[in-house]
Amino acid sequence: MNHRKFFIRSMSVLVLVVVPFTLVLLTKGSSFLNLFHVGPGTFINELGGYSIDYPSGWIALEFENGNHGDKETTGMLVMRNQDSPNLTIRQFETQNPNLDEAVLWGKNRVITRYDEYGTFLFDSPEYKIVNYLPMATRTYTLSFYETGNSLKNIDAYVVSEGTIFILTFSSVSAEFEQNTPVFDEMLQSFVIE
């Protein structure tokens, strides 16, 4: 009987406290979001071991246990009161990673996660050096069945000491070209600590 009472109390706390708190936190325009640092600034993710600069009007969010089931997500930078554009930083550990493995993992991740929701168009990856880091980038478009809307994305892949970092810049397709310079500036500032 004690276990049942504990379970009921735990669920009550979850429903009455945790869920509303989370909804307030995630609601666009919430006054609670004013407590977050709004750029310009430098997002230092000590747990993830990286830092990145972000512009005025953006908010930095850190995730210790992933975001909405995406366990690899450790950080996100979003424009205040908007869903797009945004930058999501994912990372995972693997043995002896390389950029080709990172690019393949990133593509497979997108297909696995969004296959039932839409179609994809992937460009070929480009390899370059950014801020002294060997990097691969790939642009791709997600077109959603239900809404007909599309998102254009750039994945930037970085490999460091057993960790693959994927920085995904996402924008509605119609605004992608005007938003890309913002991502380029942010990417230039990415540092693995």
Contacts in CASP RR format, 6 or more apart in sequence:
PFRMAT RR
TARGET T0000
AUTHOR 0000-0000-0000
METHOD contacts of the structure
MODEL  1
MNHRKFFIRSMSVLVLVVVPFTLVLLTKGSSFLNLFHVGPGTFINELGGY
SIDYPSGWIALEFENGNHGDKETTGMLVMRNQDSPNLTIRQFETQNPNLD
EAVLWGKNRVITRYDEYGTFLFDSPEYKIVNYLPMATRTYTLSFYETGNS
LKNIDAYVVSEGTIFILTFSSVSAEFEQNTPVFDEMLQSFVIE
24 30 0 8 1.000
24 32 0 8 1.000
25 32 0 8 1.000
25 33 0 8 1.000
27 33 0 8 1.000
28 81 0 8 1.000
28 82 0 8 1.000
28 83 0 8 1.000
29 80 0 8 1.000
29 81 0 8 1.000
33 59 0 8 1.000
33 80 0 8 1.000
36 59 0 8 1.000
36 60 0 8 1.000
36 61 0 8 1.000
37 59 0 8 1.000
37 60 0 8 1.000
38 56 0 8 1.000
38 57 0 8 1.000
38 58 0 8 1.000
38 59 0 8 1.000
38 80 0 8 1.000
39 54 0 8 1.000
39 55 0 8 1.000
39 56 0 8 1.000
39 57 0 8 1.000
39 58 0 8 1.000
39 59 0 8 1.000
39 60 0 8 1.000
40 53 0 8 1.000
40 54 0 8 1.000
40 55 0 8 1.000
40 56 0 8 1.000
40 57 0 8 1.000
40 58 0 8 1.000
41 53 0 8 1.000
41 54 0 8 1.000
41 60 0 8 1.000
42 51 0 8 1.000
42 52 0 8 1.000
42 53 0 8 1.000
42 54 0 8 1.000
42 189 0 8 1.000
43 51 0 8 1.000
43 52 0 8 1.000
43 53 0 8 1.000
43 54 0 8 1.000
43 60 0 8 1.000
43 62 0 8 1.000
43 75 0 8 1.000
43 77 0 8 1.000
44 51 0 8 1.000
44 193 0 8 1.000
45 51 0 8 1.000
45 62 0 8 1.000
45 74 0 8 1.000
45 75 0 8 1.000
45 89 0 8 1.000
46 193 0 8 1.000
47 62 0 8 1.000
47 64 0 8 1.000
47 74 0 8 1.000
48 74 0 8 1.000
48 91 0 8 1.000
49 192 0 8 1.000
49 193 0 8 1.000
50 89 0 8 1.000
50 91 0 8 1.000
50 165 0 8 1.000
50 190 0 8 1.000
50 191 0 8 1.000
50 192 0 8 1.000
50 193 0 8 1.000
51 189 0 8 1.000
51 190 0 8 1.000
51 191 0 8 1.000
51 193 0 8 1.000
52 77 0 8 1.000
52 87 0 8 1.000
52 89 0 8 1.000
52 167 0 8 1.000
52 186 0 8 1.000
52 189 0 8 1.000
52 190 0 8 1.000
52 191 0 8 1.000
53 185 0 8 1.000
53 186 0 8 1.000
53 189 0 8 1.000
54 60 0 8 1.000
54 77 0 8 1.000
54 87 0 8 1.000
54 186 0 8 1.000
55 182 0 8 1.000
55 185 0 8 1.000
55 186 0 8 1.000
57 79 0 8 1.000
57 80 0 8 1.000
58 77 0 8 1.000
58 78 0 8 1.000
58 79 0 8 1.000
58 80 0 8 1.000
59 77 0 8 1.000
59 78 0 8 1.000
59 79 0 8 1.000
59 80 0 8 1.000
60 75 0 8 1.000
60 76 0 8 1.000
60 77 0 8 1.000
61 75 0 8 1.000
61 76 0 8 1.000
61 77 0 8 1.000
61 78 0 8 1.000
62 74 0 8 1.000
62 75 0 8 1.000
63 73 0 8 1.000
63 74 0 8 1.000
63 75 0 8 1.000
63 76 0 8 1.000
64 74 0 8 1.000
65 71 0 8 1.000
66 72 0 8 1.000
66 73 0 8 1.000
66 74 0 8 1.000
67 73 0 8 1.000
67 75 0 8 1.000
67 76 0 8 1.000
67 88 0 8 1.000
70 90 0 8 1.000
70 113 0 8 1.000
72 90 0 8 1.000
72 91 0 8 1.000
72 92 0 8 1.000
72 166 0 8 1.000
73 88 0 8 1.000
73 89 0 8 1.000
73 90 0 8 1.000
74 89 0 8 1.000
74 90 0 8 1.000
74 91 0 8 1.000
75 88 0 8 1.000
75 89 0 8 1.000
76 86 0 8 1.000
76 87 0 8 1.000
76 88 0 8 1.000
76 89 0 8 1.000
77 86 0 8 1.000
77 87 0 8 1.000
77 89 0 8 1.000
77 186 0 8 1.000
78 86 0 8 1.000
78 87 0 8 1.000
79 85 0 8 1.000
79 86 0 8 1.000
84 151 0 8 1.000
84 170 0 8 1.000
84 171 0 8 1.000
84 172 0 8 1.000
84 175 0 8 1.000
84 179 0 8 1.000
85 169 0 8 1.000
85 170 0 8 1.000
85 171 0 8 1.000
85 175 0 8 1.000
85 179 0 8 1.000
85 182 0 8 1.000
85 183 0 8 1.000
86 169 0 8 1.000
86 170 0 8 1.000
87 167 0 8 1.000
87 168 0 8 1.000
87 169 0 8 1.000
87 170 0 8 1.000
87 183 0 8 1.000
87 186 0 8 1.000
88 167 0 8 1.000
88 168 0 8 1.000
88 170 0 8 1.000
89 165 0 8 1.000
89 166 0 8 1.000
89 167 0 8 1.000
89 168 0 8 1.000
90 165 0 8 1.000
90 166 0 8 1.000
90 167 0 8 1.000
90 168 0 8 1.000
91 163 0 8 1.000
91 164 0 8 1.000
91 165 0 8 1.000
91 166 0 8 1.000
92 105 0 8 1.000
92 163 0 8 1.000
92 164 0 8 1.000
93 162 0 8 1.000
93 163 0 8 1.000
93 164 0 8 1.000
94 101 0 8 1.000
94 162 0 8 1.000
94 163 0 8 1.000
94 164 0 8 1.000
95 162 0 8 1.000
96 162 0 8 1.000
97 159 0 8 1.000
97 162 0 8 1.000
97 163 0 8 1.000
97 164 0 8 1.000
98 159 0 8 1.000
99 127 0 8 1.000
99 134 0 8 1.000
99 135 0 8 1.000
99 136 0 8 1.000
99 157 0 8 1.000
99 159 0 8 1.000
100 136 0 8 1.000
101 159 0 8 1.000
101 164 0 8 1.000
102 136 0 8 1.000
102 157 0 8 1.000
102 158 0 8 1.000
102 159 0 8 1.000
102 164 0 8 1.000
102 166 0 8 1.000
103 125 0 8 1.000
103 136 0 8 1.000
103 138 0 8 1.000
103 155 0 8 1.000
103 157 0 8 1.000
105 164 0 8 1.000
105 166 0 8 1.000
106 155 0 8 1.000
106 157 0 8 1.000
106 166 0 8 1.000
107 122 0 8 1.000
107 138 0 8 1.000
107 140 0 8 1.000
109 166 0 8 1.000
110 120 0 8 1.000
110 140 0 8 1.000
110 142 0 8 1.000
111 120 0 8 1.000
114 120 0 8 1.000
114 142 0 8 1.000
117 142 0 8 1.000
117 144 0 8 1.000
117 145 0 8 1.000
117 146 0 8 1.000
118 142 0 8 1.000
118 143 0 8 1.000
118 144 0 8 1.000
118 145 0 8 1.000
119 142 0 8 1.000
119 143 0 8 1.000
119 145 0 8 1.000
120 140 0 8 1.000
120 141 0 8 1.000
120 142 0 8 1.000
120 143 0 8 1.000
121 140 0 8 1.000
121 141 0 8 1.000
121 143 0 8 1.000
122 138 0 8 1.000
122 140 0 8 1.000
123 138 0 8 1.000
123 139 0 8 1.000
123 140 0 8 1.000
124 138 0 8 1.000
125 136 0 8 1.000
125 137 0 8 1.000
125 138 0 8 1.000
125 157 0 8 1.000
126 136 0 8 1.000
126 137 0 8 1.000
126 138 0 8 1.000
127 134 0 8 1.000
127 135 0 8 1.000
127 136 0 8 1.000
128 135 0 8 1.000
128 136 0 8 1.000
128 137 0 8 1.000
129 135 0 8 1.000
130 156 0 8 1.000
130 187 0 8 1.000
130 188 0 8 1.000
130 190 0 8 1.000
131 187 0 8 1.000
131 188 0 8 1.000
131 189 0 8 1.000
131 190 0 8 1.000
131 191 0 8 1.000
133 158 0 8 1.000
133 160 0 8 1.000
133 190 0 8 1.000
133 192 0 8 1.000
134 158 0 8 1.000
134 159 0 8 1.000
135 156 0 8 1.000
135 157 0 8 1.000
135 158 0 8 1.000
136 156 0 8 1.000
136 157 0 8 1.000
137 154 0 8 1.000
137 155 0 8 1.000
137 156 0 8 1.000
137 157 0 8 1.000
138 154 0 8 1.000
138 155 0 8 1.000
138 157 0 8 1.000
139 152 0 8 1.000
139 153 0 8 1.000
139 154 0 8 1.000
140 152 0 8 1.000
140 153 0 8 1.000
140 155 0 8 1.000
141 150 0 8 1.000
141 151 0 8 1.000
141 152 0 8 1.000
141 153 0 8 1.000
141 173 0 8 1.000
142 150 0 8 1.000
142 151 0 8 1.000
142 153 0 8 1.000
143 149 0 8 1.000
143 150 0 8 1.000
144 150 0 8 1.000
144 151 0 8 1.000
149 172 0 8 1.000
150 172 0 8 1.000
150 173 0 8 1.000
151 170 0 8 1.000
151 171 0 8 1.000
151 172 0 8 1.000
151 173 0 8 1.000
152 170 0 8 1.000
152 171 0 8 1.000
152 172 0 8 1.000
152 173 0 8 1.000
152 176 0 8 1.000
153 168 0 8 1.000
153 169 0 8 1.000
153 170 0 8 1.000
153 171 0 8 1.000
154 168 0 8 1.000
154 169 0 8 1.000
154 180 0 8 1.000
154 183 0 8 1.000
155 166 0 8 1.000
155 167 0 8 1.000
155 168 0 8 1.000
156 166 0 8 1.000
156 167 0 8 1.000
156 168 0 8 1.000
156 169 0 8 1.000
156 187 0 8 1.000
156 190 0 8 1.000
157 164 0 8 1.000
157 165 0 8 1.000
157 166 0 8 1.000
158 164 0 8 1.000
158 165 0 8 1.000
158 167 0 8 1.000
158 190 0 8 1.000
158 192 0 8 1.000
159 165 0 8 1.000
160 192 0 8 1.000
165 192 0 8 1.000
167 187 0 8 1.000
167 190 0 8 1.000
169 179 0 8 1.000
169 180 0 8 1.000
169 183 0 8 1.000
169 186 0 8 1.000
169 187 0 8 1.000
171 179 0 8 1.000
171 180 0 8 1.000
END
